[in-house]
Amino acid sequence: MSEPRNLAVGDVLRCRWGFDQTNVDYYQVTALIGRTMVEIRQIEAEEVEDMPMQGWSTPRYGRFIGDPLRRRAKGSSVRIDSHSSAYLMDPVSEADGKKVYERSRWTAYA
C-alpha cells in the first residue's frame, strides 16, 4: 500500500536540482485528487543575485507558470520527473497576512 498524501491545497513545495549548478523551482498544490494524487502548478521565484551567477530565491505564492501537473504524492513530497522531487516547505513566519518562506541558494555556472 502506498504512503498517504500529507499535503493540502495551498502548500508550497521546493525542488532543487542540477549538475554543476543548483536550480530551484517552486510549486503550489492547487487540488487534491483521490487519496494520493495532487495537482500542482509551478510558481515564480523572486531571485536576488548577490554574487556573479549565484544568489537567493523565494517562492512567489499564487504567481503561476505554465499548466497544472498531476502527480502522485508520497507523504509531503512529489516526484516532478525522473531526476527531481519537490518537498513541502514550511513557512517561517507570516507578514501582512502572507506566509513567508525561507530563502534558497541557487547557482548558475556557465
N, C-alpha and C positions, 0 to 999 in steps of 0.2 A: 504494500500500500504506500502511496506517495505521501510525502510530508505535507501537511495542510499549509495553506497560504496564511501568512501573518502580515498582510498589507491592507491598507484602507484607501479609499478614494481620497486623493489629495496628497498622499505620501510622495516624497521626493526620493529618487534613487540616484546614486552616483556610480558611474562606470569609468574606471581608469584602465587604460590600455596603451600599448605601443611597444616598439622595438627601437632602442637607442633614443627614445624620447618618451614623454609622458603626456598622453592625451586624456582629457577629462570631458565626459559627456554627462548630461543630467537628463533624467526622465521623471515624469509625473504620472502617477496612477490616475486614470480617468474613469475606469469602470472595473467592476469585479464580475467575472464570468464563471458560473459554476463554483466548484469547491477549490479549484487550484489555478484557474486561469485569471489573467488580468489584461486589461487594455492599458497600454502606456503610450505616452507621446513624449518625444524629445522636447526639451525646453532650452531656451537660450541661456548662455552663460555670460555674466559680466566679467570681463577679463581686464586685469591691470598688469602691464609689463613692468617689472622692477629691475630687470637686467636684460641685456640683449637676448631675445628669443626665449625668454622664460618669465614666469610671473605667477599670479594667483587668480583663481576664478571662483565665482559663487553662482549658484543657480538663480535664474530669474523666474520665479514662480508664475505659472499661468501664461508665459510667453512661448507659445508652442511653435515648433519647427516640424514641418513635414506631416505625414499621415500617421494615424494611430497604428500601433503594432499590437498584436495579440500574442502573449507569451505565457508559458506555464511558470507559475511562481513556486519556489521551494522555500518555505519559511518566509524570510524577509528579503529574498534575493530573486532575481530574474535573469535568465540566460538571454543575452541580447543576440549573440551569434556564436559561431564556432570558436572564437578566440576571446570573448569577453562576457562578463556578467555585471549586472548593476546591483548595488546593495543599498538598503534603506539608510537614509541619513536622518538622524535625529536633530531637530532644531536646537541651537544652543541658547536661544533667547527669543523674545518677541518684542518688536518695537512698532509703535503706531498700529497695532492690530495685525502686523505681518510677522510671519515666522522668519527668523534669521538663522542661516546655516553657516557652518564653518567654511573657511576658505580651503581650496585645494590647489596644490602646486602643479604647474604644467611646464613642460619644456618643449621646444620645437627646434631641435638642431637640424641644420641643413646638411 
